[in-house]
Amino acid sequence: MLQRKTYQARQVGPHYFEPKGPNAPKWYIVDAKDQVVGRIATVITRVLIGKHKPTFTRHADTGDFVVVVNADKVAFTGKKWSDKLYRHHTDYVSGLKTVTAQQMLERNPEEILRQAVWGMTNKSNLARHQMKKLKIYAGAEHPHKAQCPLPLPFGAIRKTVVSRPKKA
């Protein structure tokens, strides 16, 4: 068998990723309107980590930047708007705080998608750095027009009929 030459990404200077050249990160934009949270989070996570590239390397940041717009219009299937709970602890005695998905949508709609993507990454310093490349905005406007974000190059995002939260 002939050995093929392979490319392995490496950390260049103080950056986690190669800032210039053919392997430099690209910017992609995703419209989250009427998308199921878990389905869109898997697509975003793959792009952030870099698994969509042939140069994917586990210990190096080969992923791209992702801008998500319309995060306040995401959807859940079933009765998750009232049944799904987000919990965090304040580090004080009896400091467990619980919020439903509908309350989270009203208070901080970006956090729903951010926590879904974070749950799909490895919990490491590299993953924390990769999460900084995720830009989530509740509305349709974003301040990253100068980076010329492209739509995702593959048809991984599907349109489905989903439930919306009821206004109180």
C-alpha positions in Angstrom: 0.0 0.0 0.0 1.2 3.5 -0.8 1.2 6.0 2.0 -0.6 9.2 1.2 0.6 12.5 2.5 -1.9 13.9 4.9 -2.3 17.4 6.3 -2.5 18.0 10.0 -3.5 21.4 11.2 -1.3 23.1 13.8 -1.4 26.0 16.0 0.3 29.1 14.4 1.7 31.6 16.9 -0.6 32.8 19.6 -3.7 32.0 17.7 -5.6 28.7 18.0 -6.2 28.8 14.2 -4.3 29.7 11.1 -5.1 33.4 10.6 -4.1 33.5 6.9 -3.9 31.1 4.0 -6.2 28.4 2.5 -7.1 27.0 5.9 -8.0 30.3 7.5 -11.5 30.3 9.0 -14.4 31.5 6.9 -17.6 33.2 8.1 -21.0 31.6 7.7 -24.4 32.9 8.4 -27.4 30.8 9.6 -31.0 31.9 9.8 -32.6 30.2 12.8 -36.2 31.2 12.0 -38.5 28.3 12.4 -35.6 25.8 12.9 -35.7 23.1 15.6 -33.1 24.0 18.2 -31.4 20.6 18.4 -31.2 20.1 14.6 -29.7 23.6 14.0 -27.3 23.2 16.9 -25.8 20.1 15.4 -25.1 21.9 12.1 -23.6 24.9 13.9 -21.5 22.7 16.2 -20.0 20.8 13.2 -19.0 24.0 11.6 -17.5 25.6 14.8 -15.4 22.5 15.5 -14.4 22.1 11.9 -15.7 18.6 11.2 -17.0 19.7 7.8 -13.4 20.3 6.5 -11.0 17.7 5.3 -8.3 19.3 7.4 -10.1 18.5 10.7 -7.7 17.9 13.6 -9.0 17.2 17.1 -6.4 19.1 19.0 -6.4 22.2 16.8 -9.0 24.8 16.0 -9.9 24.2 12.3 -13.5 25.4 12.5 -15.1 28.5 11.1 -17.0 31.5 12.5 -20.8 31.2 12.6 -23.3 34.1 12.8 -26.8 33.1 13.8 -29.7 35.5 13.2 -33.3 35.3 14.3 -32.5 33.3 17.4 -35.7 34.6 19.0 -37.7 32.7 16.4 -36.3 29.2 17.0 -38.7 26.3 17.7 -39.0 23.2 19.8 -41.0 20.1 19.0 -43.7 18.8 21.2 -44.4 20.5 24.5 -40.8 21.5 25.2 -41.7 25.2 25.6 -43.3 24.4 28.9 -41.6 21.1 29.9 -37.9 21.8 29.1 -36.0 23.3 32.0 -32.8 25.2 32.1 -30.9 25.0 35.4 -27.9 26.8 36.9 -26.5 27.1 40.3 -25.4 30.4 42.0 -22.8 28.5 44.2 -24.7 29.6 47.3 -26.6 27.2 49.6 -30.0 26.3 47.9 -29.0 28.4 44.9 -30.5 26.2 42.2 -32.3 28.4 39.7 -34.7 26.8 37.2 -36.2 28.5 34.1 -38.5 27.0 31.5 -37.7 27.3 27.8 -40.5 29.9 27.3 -39.2 32.1 30.1 -35.7 31.8 28.6 -37.0 32.9 25.2 -38.5 36.0 26.8 -35.4 36.9 28.9 -32.5 35.9 26.8 -33.3 34.2 23.5 -29.7 33.8 22.4 -28.9 31.6 25.4 -31.2 28.8 24.2 -29.1 28.2 21.1 -25.8 28.9 22.9 -26.5 26.2 25.5 -27.6 23.7 22.9 -24.3 24.2 21.0 -22.2 24.1 24.2 -23.9 20.8 25.1 -22.6 19.3 21.9 -19.0 20.2 22.3 -16.2 18.7 24.3 -15.7 20.5 27.6 -12.2 21.8 27.2 -10.2 24.9 26.7 -10.3 24.4 23.0 -14.1 24.2 23.0 -14.3 27.4 25.1 -12.2 29.1 22.5 -14.3 27.7 19.7 -17.5 29.0 21.3 -16.1 32.5 21.0 -16.5 32.1 17.3 -20.2 31.7 17.6 -22.1 35.0 17.3 -25.8 34.8 18.0 -28.3 37.7 17.5 -32.0 37.8 18.3 -33.0 39.9 15.4 -32.3 39.8 11.7 -29.5 42.4 11.9 -25.8 41.7 12.8 -22.7 43.8 12.9 -20.5 41.3 10.9 -21.3 42.6 7.4 -17.7 43.5 6.8 -16.7 39.8 7.1 -19.1 39.0 4.2 -20.6 35.8 5.8 -21.7 33.2 3.4 -24.7 30.9 3.7 -23.7 27.4 4.8 -22.4 25.5 1.7 -24.3 22.3 2.3 -28.0 21.6 2.5 -28.0 20.4 6.1 -30.7 22.8 7.3 -34.2 21.4 6.9 -37.5 23.3 7.1 -40.0 21.6 9.3 -43.4 22.5 10.8 -42.9 23.1 14.5 -44.7 24.5 17.4 -44.3 28.1 18.6 -44.8 29.3 22.2 -48.1 30.7 23.1 -48.1 34.4 24.1 -49.3 35.0 27.6 
